[in-house]
Amino acid sequence: MDQLLLIINEMREEDGRAPLETLEDSMDLREDLVLDSLMLAELTVRIESEFSVDIFEDGIVQTVGEIIAKIEGK
């Protein structure tokens, strides 16, 4: 999902980190993408703004694949 990669890379660049080439469904938000609580909150706001979906509405999401499933309404 190109738009999700763009959002995550914007956040990484704002944090002084290199952008990612690709996202894998299995990537963990905290461990693989190294997003802290504040960054996860920001990610939620940006995804809700872009896709009109609250990714944490039904509980915690931990992977890129879980975010994509919520965006796609699965």
Biopython code that builds the backbone (N, CA, C, O; Angstrom):
import numpy as np
from Bio.PDB.StructureBuilder import StructureBuilder

atoms = [
    (1, "MET", "N", (0.841, -1.172, 0.000)),
    (1, "MET", "CA", (0.000, 0.000, 0.000)),
    (1, "MET", "C", (0.891, 1.242, 0.000)),
    (1, "MET", "O", (1.494, 1.596, 1.014)),
    (2, "ASP", "N", (0.958, 1.884, -1.144)),
    (2, "ASP", "CA", (1.873, 3.003, -1.350)),
    (2, "ASP", "C", (1.610, 4.184, -0.423)),
    (2, "ASP", "O", (2.553, 4.793, 0.084)),
    (3, "GLN", "N", (0.347, 4.515, -0.197)),
    (3, "GLN", "CA", (0.021, 5.672, 0.636)),
    (3, "GLN", "C", (0.451, 5.451, 2.086)),
    (3, "GLN", "O", (0.927, 6.379, 2.740)),
    (4, "LEU", "N", (0.286, 4.231, 2.586)),
    (4, "LEU", "CA", (0.730, 3.918, 3.947)),
    (4, "LEU", "C", (2.246, 4.041, 4.059)),
    (4, "LEU", "O", (2.754, 4.573, 5.046)),
    (5, "LEU", "N", (2.965, 3.558, 3.061)),
    (5, "LEU", "CA", (4.425, 3.683, 3.046)),
    (5, "LEU", "C", (4.819, 5.157, 3.051)),
    (5, "LEU", "O", (5.749, 5.546, 3.758)),
    (6, "LEU", "N", (4.128, 5.971, 2.276)),
    (6, "LEU", "CA", (4.412, 7.403, 2.231)),
    (6, "LEU", "C", (4.209, 8.048, 3.606)),
    (6, "LEU", "O", (5.043, 8.834, 4.054)),
    (7, "ILE", "N", (3.104, 7.716, 4.268)),
    (7, "ILE", "CA", (2.825, 8.264, 5.602)),
    (7, "ILE", "C", (3.918, 7.859, 6.597)),
    (7, "ILE", "O", (4.426, 8.696, 7.342)),
    (8, "ILE", "N", (4.273, 6.583, 6.603)),
    (8, "ILE", "CA", (5.295, 6.096, 7.545)),
    (8, "ILE", "C", (6.647, 6.729, 7.240)),
    (8, "ILE", "O", (7.378, 7.097, 8.160)),
    (9, "ASN", "N", (6.988, 6.860, 5.953)),
    (9, "ASN", "CA", (8.272, 7.472, 5.603)),
    (9, "ASN", "C", (8.317, 8.954, 5.955)),
    (9, "ASN", "O", (9.370, 9.455, 6.349)),
    (10, "GLU", "N", (7.201, 9.666, 5.823)),
    (10, "GLU", "CA", (7.165, 11.068, 6.251)),
    (10, "GLU", "C", (7.474, 11.162, 7.740)),
    (10, "GLU", "O", (8.236, 12.027, 8.170)),
    (11, "MET", "N", (6.884, 10.276, 8.515)),
    (11, "MET", "CA", (7.114, 10.277, 9.959)),
    (11, "MET", "C", (8.564, 9.909, 10.288)),
    (11, "MET", "O", (9.175, 10.509, 11.173)),
    (12, "ARG", "N", (9.105, 8.931, 9.580)),
    (12, "ARG", "CA", (10.499, 8.526, 9.824)),
    (12, "ARG", "C", (11.455, 9.669, 9.498)),
    (12, "ARG", "O", (12.402, 9.920, 10.244)),
    (13, "GLU", "N", (11.212, 10.356, 8.395)),
    (13, "GLU", "CA", (12.079, 11.459, 8.014)),
    (13, "GLU", "C", (11.992, 12.601, 9.017)),
    (13, "GLU", "O", (13.007, 13.224, 9.330)),
    (14, "GLU", "N", (10.785, 12.888, 9.532)),
    (14, "GLU", "CA", (10.619, 13.918, 10.554)),
    (14, "GLU", "C", (11.377, 13.545, 11.828)),
    (14, "GLU", "O", (11.776, 14.423, 12.592)),
    (15, "ASP", "N", (11.574, 12.252, 12.056)),
    (15, "ASP", "CA", (12.293, 11.759, 13.236)),
    (15, "ASP", "C", (13.789, 11.578, 12.946)),
    (15, "ASP", "O", (14.539, 11.103, 13.799)),
    (16, "GLY", "N", (14.215, 11.961, 11.733)),
    (16, "GLY", "CA", (15.635, 11.864, 11.385)),
    (16, "GLY", "C", (16.093, 10.482, 10.968)),
    (16, "GLY", "O", (17.286, 10.182, 11.008)),
    (17, "ARG", "N", (15.146, 9.629, 10.566)),
    (17, "ARG", "CA", (15.506, 8.273, 10.148)),
    (17, "ARG", "C", (15.331, 8.108, 8.650)),
    (17, "ARG", "O", (14.559, 8.827, 8.015)),
    (18, "ALA", "N", (16.052, 7.161, 8.102)),
    (18, "ALA", "CA", (15.999, 6.897, 6.658)),
    (18, "ALA", "C", (14.644, 6.311, 6.266)),
    (18, "ALA", "O", (14.039, 5.567, 7.037)),
    (19, "PRO", "N", (14.173, 6.646, 5.074)),
    (19, "PRO", "CA", (12.904, 6.080, 4.602)),
    (19, "PRO", "C", (13.040, 4.595, 4.285)),
    (19, "PRO", "O", (14.137, 4.097, 4.033)),
    (20, "LEU", "N", (11.920, 3.907, 4.301)),
    (20, "LEU", "CA", (11.881, 2.487, 3.958)),
    (20, "LEU", "C", (11.591, 2.335, 2.466)),
    (20, "LEU", "O", (10.889, 3.154, 1.874)),
    (21, "GLU", "N", (12.132, 1.292, 1.873)),
    (21, "GLU", "CA", (11.852, 1.001, 0.466)),
    (21, "GLU", "C", (10.482, 0.351, 0.302)),
    (21, "GLU", "O", (9.727, 0.679, -0.613)),
    (22, "THR", "N", (10.178, -0.578, 1.208)),
    (22, "THR", "CA", (8.924, -1.316, 1.119)),
    (22, "THR", "C", (8.394, -1.602, 2.518)),
    (22, "THR", "O", (9.112, -1.492, 3.512)),
    (23, "LEU", "N", (7.126, -1.970, 2.566)),
    (23, "LEU", "CA", (6.503, -2.437, 3.804)),
    (23, "LEU", "C", (6.090, -3.891, 3.604)),
    (23, "LEU", "O", (5.614, -4.267, 2.533)),
    (24, "GLU", "N", (6.271, -4.689, 4.625)),
    (24, "GLU", "CA", (5.828, -6.084, 4.615)),
    (24, "GLU", "C", (4.701, -6.222, 5.629)),
    (24, "GLU", "O", (4.733, -5.584, 6.681)),
    (25, "ASP", "N", (3.709, -7.047, 5.324)),
    (25, "ASP", "CA", (2.578, -7.253, 6.233)),
    (25, "ASP", "C", (3.029, -7.672, 7.632)),
    (25, "ASP", "O", (2.399, -7.315, 8.627)),
    (26, "SER", "N", (4.115, -8.425, 7.699)),
    (26, "SER", "CA", (4.570, -8.976, 8.977)),
    (26, "SER", "C", (5.370, -7.979, 9.825)),
    (26, "SER", "O", (5.708, -8.289, 10.967)),
    (27, "MET", "N", (5.676, -6.802, 9.297)),
    (27, "MET", "CA", (6.491, -5.835, 10.043)),
    (27, "MET", "C", (5.756, -5.367, 11.297)),
    (27, "MET", "O", (4.604, -4.937, 11.239)),
    (28, "ASP", "N", (6.450, -5.460, 12.432)),
    (28, "ASP", "CA", (5.909, -5.007, 13.713)),
    (28, "ASP", "C", (6.113, -3.493, 13.827)),
    (28, "ASP", "O", (7.192, -2.982, 13.529)),
    (29, "LEU", "N", (5.080, -2.791, 14.255)),
    (29, "LEU", "CA", (5.137, -1.331, 14.325)),
    (29, "LEU", "C", (6.182, -0.842, 15.318)),
    (29, "LEU", "O", (6.882, 0.135, 15.051)),
    (30, "ARG", "N", (6.291, -1.508, 16.452)),
    (30, "ARG", "CA", (7.246, -1.074, 17.476)),
    (30, "ARG", "C", (8.652, -1.616, 17.223)),
    (30, "ARG", "O", (9.631, -0.876, 17.320)),
    (31, "GLU", "N", (8.753, -2.897, 16.901)),
    (31, "GLU", "CA", (10.073, -3.506, 16.787)),
    (31, "GLU", "C", (10.732, -3.269, 15.434)),
    (31, "GLU", "O", (11.905, -2.898, 15.380)),
    (32, "ASP", "N", (10.004, -3.477, 14.342)),
    (32, "ASP", "CA", (10.606, -3.337, 13.013)),
    (32, "ASP", "C", (10.635, -1.885, 12.531)),
    (32, "ASP", "O", (11.614, -1.444, 11.928)),
    (33, "LEU", "N", (9.558, -1.148, 12.799)),
    (33, "LEU", "CA", (9.484, 0.244, 12.343)),
    (33, "LEU", "C", (9.949, 1.228, 13.415)),
    (33, "LEU", "O", (10.106, 2.419, 13.146)),
    (34, "VAL", "N", (10.168, 0.724, 14.639)),
    (34, "VAL", "CA", (10.656, 1.498, 15.782)),
    (34, "VAL", "C", (9.787, 2.742, 16.021)),
    (34, "VAL", "O", (10.293, 3.860, 16.124)),
    (35, "LEU", "N", (8.470, 2.521, 16.106)),
    (35, "LEU", "CA", (7.538, 3.602, 16.412)),
    (35, "LEU", "C", (7.233, 3.571, 17.903)),
    (35, "LEU", "O", (6.827, 2.540, 18.440)),
    (36, "ASP", "N", (7.430, 4.708, 18.569)),
    (36, "ASP", "CA", (7.088, 4.780, 19.987)),
    (36, "ASP", "C", (5.616, 5.181, 20.140)),
    (36, "ASP", "O", (4.913, 5.352, 19.145)),
    (37, "SER", "N", (5.161, 5.327, 21.362)),
    (37, "SER", "CA", (3.745, 5.618, 21.611)),
    (37, "SER", "C", (3.284, 6.912, 20.945)),
    (37, "SER", "O", (2.190, 6.971, 20.383)),
    (38, "LEU", "N", (4.114, 7.940, 21.011)),
    (38, "LEU", "CA", (3.769, 9.209, 20.394)),
    (38, "LEU", "C", (3.665, 9.068, 18.873)),
    (38, "LEU", "O", (2.753, 9.616, 18.254)),
    (39, "MET", "N", (4.595, 8.340, 18.285)),
    (39, "MET", "CA", (4.565, 8.141, 16.833)),
    (39, "MET", "C", (3.365, 7.284, 16.418)),
    (39, "MET", "O", (2.786, 7.504, 15.354)),
    (40, "LEU", "N", (2.992, 6.314, 17.245)),
    (40, "LEU", "CA", (1.805, 5.507, 16.941)),
    (40, "LEU", "C", (0.545, 6.367, 16.976)),
    (40, "LEU", "O", (-0.361, 6.188, 16.163)),
    (41, "ALA", "N", (0.497, 7.302, 17.924)),
    (41, "ALA", "CA", (-0.641, 8.220, 17.988)),
    (41, "ALA", "C", (-0.688, 9.088, 16.734)),
    (41, "ALA", "O", (-1.757, 9.300, 16.161)),
    (42, "GLU", "N", (0.457, 9.581, 16.316)),
    (42, "GLU", "CA", (0.540, 10.395, 15.104)),
    (42, "GLU", "C", (0.144, 9.582, 13.873)),
    (42, "GLU", "O", (-0.557, 10.079, 12.991)),
    (43, "LEU", "N", (0.597, 8.334, 13.821)),
    (43, "LEU", "CA", (0.236, 7.449, 12.708)),
    (43, "LEU", "C", (-1.275, 7.257, 12.646)),
    (43, "LEU", "O", (-1.868, 7.270, 11.568)),
    (44, "THR", "N", (-1.890, 7.079, 13.810)),
    (44, "THR", "CA", (-3.346, 6.920, 13.882)),
    (44, "THR", "C", (-4.057, 8.142, 13.302)),
    (44, "THR", "O", (-4.998, 8.010, 12.520)),
    (45, "VAL", "N", (-3.600, 9.322, 13.691)),
    (45, "VAL", "CA", (-4.209, 10.562, 13.209)),
    (45, "VAL", "C", (-4.048, 10.690, 11.698)),
    (45, "VAL", "O", (-4.993, 11.049, 10.996)),
    (46, "ARG", "N", (-2.866, 10.400, 11.207)),
    (46, "ARG", "CA", (-2.619, 10.534, 9.760)),
    (46, "ARG", "C", (-3.424, 9.523, 8.953)),
    (46, "ARG", "O", (-3.945, 9.854, 7.888)),
    (47, "ILE", "N", (-3.529, 8.299, 9.448)),
    (47, "ILE", "CA", (-4.311, 7.281, 8.733)),
    (47, "ILE", "C", (-5.792, 7.639, 8.769)),
    (47, "ILE", "O", (-6.500, 7.482, 7.775)),
    (48, "GLU", "N", (-6.254, 8.117, 9.914)),
    (48, "GLU", "CA", (-7.666, 8.497, 10.016)),
    (48, "GLU", "C", (-7.972, 9.655, 9.060)),
    (48, "GLU", "O", (-9.033, 9.687, 8.437)),
    (49, "SER", "N", (-7.050, 10.592, 8.951)),
    (49, "SER", "CA", (-7.228, 11.725, 8.046)),
    (49, "SER", "C", (-7.230, 11.277, 6.586)),
    (49, "SER", "O", (-8.043, 11.745, 5.788)),
    (50, "GLU", "N", (-6.324, 10.377, 6.244)),
    (50, "GLU", "CA", (-6.171, 9.929, 4.855)),
    (50, "GLU", "C", (-7.249, 8.939, 4.430)),
    (50, "GLU", "O", (-7.780, 9.033, 3.323)),
    (51, "PHE", "N", (-7.575, 7.986, 5.309)),
    (51, "PHE", "CA", (-8.448, 6.870, 4.932)),
    (51, "PHE", "C", (-9.792, 6.850, 5.665)),
    (51, "PHE", "O", (-10.636, 5.998, 5.384)),
    (52, "SER", "N", (-9.998, 7.782, 6.604)),
    (52, "SER", "CA", (-11.226, 7.824, 7.422)),
    (52, "SER", "C", (-11.441, 6.522, 8.186)),
    (52, "SER", "O", (-12.563, 6.025, 8.284)),
    (53, "VAL", "N", (-10.351, 5.975, 8.728)),
    (53, "VAL", "CA", (-10.389, 4.726, 9.493)),
    (53, "VAL", "C", (-9.601, 4.925, 10.785)),
    (53, "VAL", "O", (-8.464, 5.397, 10.758)),
    (54, "ASP", "N", (-10.212, 4.560, 11.923)),
    (54, "ASP", "CA", (-9.512, 4.573, 13.199)),
    (54, "ASP", "C", (-8.919, 3.180, 13.409)),
    (54, "ASP", "O", (-9.635, 2.241, 13.756)),
    (55, "ILE", "N", (-7.604, 3.053, 13.196)),
    (55, "ILE", "CA", (-6.978, 1.724, 13.235)),
    (55, "ILE", "C", (-6.989, 1.112, 14.630)),
    (55, "ILE", "O", (-6.850, -0.104, 14.761)),
    (56, "PHE", "N", (-7.149, 1.923, 15.678)),
    (56, "PHE", "CA", (-7.159, 1.396, 17.038)),
    (56, "PHE", "C", (-8.567, 1.311, 17.621)),
    (56, "PHE", "O", (-8.726, 1.086, 18.820)),
    (57, "GLU", "N", (-9.591, 1.488, 16.784)),
    (57, "GLU", "CA", (-10.974, 1.478, 17.255)),
    (57, "GLU", "C", (-11.355, 0.172, 17.954)),
    (57, "GLU", "O", (-12.045, 0.188, 18.973)),
    (58, "ASP", "N", (-10.910, -0.944, 17.412)),
    (58, "ASP", "CA", (-11.271, -2.260, 17.953)),
    (58, "ASP", "C", (-10.152, -2.883, 18.784)),
    (58, "ASP", "O", (-10.176, -4.087, 19.039)),
    (59, "GLY", "N", (-9.194, -2.100, 19.201)),
    (59, "GLY", "CA", (-8.077, -2.634, 19.976)),
    (59, "GLY", "C", (-6.747, -2.295, 19.332)),
    (59, "GLY", "O", (-6.682, -1.553, 18.352)),
    (60, "ILE", "N", (-5.713, -2.839, 19.887)),
    (60, "ILE", "CA", (-4.353, -2.525, 19.455)),
    (60, "ILE", "C", (-4.000, -3.279, 18.179)),
    (60, "ILE", "O", (-4.307, -4.462, 18.035)),
    (61, "VAL", "N", (-3.351, -2.574, 17.260)),
    (61, "VAL", "CA", (-2.772, -3.227, 16.084)),
    (61, "VAL", "C", (-1.262, -3.244, 16.278)),
    (61, "VAL", "O", (-0.679, -2.311, 16.831)),
    (62, "GLN", "N", (-0.642, -4.322, 15.811)),
    (62, "GLN", "CA", (0.796, -4.458, 16.031)),
    (62, "GLN", "C", (1.603, -4.574, 14.760)),
    (62, "GLN", "O", (2.818, -4.380, 14.779)),
    (63, "THR", "N", (0.945, -4.889, 13.644)),
    (63, "THR", "CA", (1.693, -5.093, 12.409)),
    (63, "THR", "C", (1.144, -4.247, 11.269)),
    (63, "THR", "O", (0.015, -3.757, 11.319)),
    (64, "VAL", "N", (1.964, -4.090, 10.251)),
    (64, "VAL", "CA", (1.548, -3.386, 9.039)),
    (64, "VAL", "C", (0.349, -4.089, 8.415)),
    (64, "VAL", "O", (-0.576, -3.428, 7.942)),
    (65, "GLY", "N", (0.352, -5.411, 8.407)),
    (65, "GLY", "CA", (-0.756, -6.177, 7.833)),
    (65, "GLY", "C", (-2.082, -5.898, 8.526)),
    (65, "GLY", "O", (-3.122, -5.841, 7.871)),
    (66, "GLU", "N", (-2.057, -5.723, 9.845)),
    (66, "GLU", "CA", (-3.270, -5.405, 10.589)),
    (66, "GLU", "C", (-3.793, -4.025, 10.204)),
    (66, "GLU", "O", (-5.004, -3.829, 10.104)),
    (67, "ILE", "N", (-2.899, -3.076, 9.988)),
    (67, "ILE", "CA", (-3.314, -1.738, 9.549)),
    (67, "ILE", "C", (-3.956, -1.816, 8.172)),
    (67, "ILE", "O", (-5.014, -1.230, 7.943)),
    (68, "ILE", "N", (-3.322, -2.536, 7.258)),
    (68, "ILE", "CA", (-3.856, -2.667, 5.896)),
    (68, "ILE", "C", (-5.223, -3.321, 5.920)),
    (68, "ILE", "O", (-6.119, -2.902, 5.187)),
    (69, "ALA", "N", (-5.401, -4.341, 6.748)),
    (69, "ALA", "CA", (-6.697, -5.007, 6.853)),
    (69, "ALA", "C", (-7.767, -4.037, 7.329)),
    (69, "ALA", "O", (-8.889, -4.060, 6.821)),
    (70, "LYS", "N", (-7.437, -3.175, 8.305)),
    (70, "LYS", "CA", (-8.409, -2.196, 8.797)),
    (70, "LYS", "C", (-8.745, -1.171, 7.705)),
    (70, "LYS", "O", (-9.905, -0.802, 7.522)),
    (71, "ILE", "N", (-7.717, -0.720, 6.985)),
    (71, "ILE", "CA", (-7.938, 0.257, 5.920)),
    (71, "ILE", "C", (-8.838, -0.343, 4.834)),
    (71, "ILE", "O", (-9.719, 0.329, 4.298)),
    (72, "GLU", "N", (-8.601, -1.607, 4.526)),
    (72, "GLU", "CA", (-9.380, -2.269, 3.477)),
    (72, "GLU", "C", (-10.729, -2.775, 3.984)),
    (72, "GLU", "O", (-11.527, -3.311, 3.214)),
    (73, "GLY", "N", (-10.981, -2.601, 5.288)),
    (73, "GLY", "CA", (-12.261, -2.970, 5.850)),
    (73, "GLY", "C", (-12.477, -4.445, 6.046)),
    (73, "GLY", "O", (-13.610, -4.923, 6.002)),
    (74, "LYS", "N", (-11.383, -5.186, 6.265)),
    (74, "LYS", "CA", (-11.479, -6.640, 6.456)),
    (74, "LYS", "C", (-11.649, -6.985, 7.919)),
    (74, "LYS", "O", (-11.746, -8.162, 8.268)),
]
sb = StructureBuilder()
sb.init_structure("model")
sb.init_model(0)
sb.init_chain("A")
sb.init_seg("    ")
for serial, (resi, resn, name, xyz) in enumerate(atoms, 1):
    if name == "N":
        sb.init_residue(resn, " ", resi, " ")
    sb.init_atom(name, np.array(xyz, "f"), 0.0, 1.0, " ", f" {name:<3s}", serial, name[0])
structure = sb.get_structure()
